[in-house]
Amino acid sequence: MDIEVEDVNEVWWASTKQYDLIVDGKKMSFRWAENPKGSDFYIEIDGQWDGWDTDEEYTEVYDAIMEGLD
């Protein structure tokens, strides 16, 4: 059998990172979900994931995540 690779491309990817943080002494969790169509941000409130308005809530956390918080 003769196999020749002409080209290989990643056609779809998706990634979700969860950040478990202590913010001003309070344990909190944030998620950043990303795929080729864009990004979505979530915050855990009372055990439920909800959309995170990164322009209004915890802007410093958002900035830190965008700068590579690891």
Secondary structure in CASP SS format (residue, H / E / C, confidence):
PFRMAT SS
TARGET T0000
AUTHOR 0000-0000-0000
METHOD secondary structure of the structure
MODEL  1
M C 1.00
D C 1.00
I C 1.00
E C 1.00
V C 1.00
E C 1.00
D C 1.00
V C 1.00
N C 1.00
E C 1.00
V C 1.00
W C 1.00
W C 1.00
A C 1.00
S E 1.00
T E 1.00
K E 1.00
Q E 1.00
Y E 1.00
D E 1.00
L E 1.00
I E 1.00
V E 1.00
D C 1.00
G C 1.00
K E 1.00
K E 1.00
M E 1.00
S E 1.00
F E 1.00
R E 1.00
W E 1.00
A E 1.00
E E 1.00
N E 1.00
P C 1.00
K C 1.00
G E 1.00
S E 1.00
D E 1.00
F E 1.00
Y E 1.00
I E 1.00
E E 1.00
I E 1.00
D C 1.00
G C 1.00
Q E 1.00
W E 1.00
D E 1.00
G E 1.00
W C 1.00
D C 1.00
T C 1.00
D C 1.00
E C 1.00
E C 1.00
Y C 1.00
T H 1.00
E H 1.00
V H 1.00
Y H 1.00
D H 1.00
A H 1.00
I H 1.00
M H 1.00
E C 1.00
G C 1.00
L C 1.00
D C 1.00
END
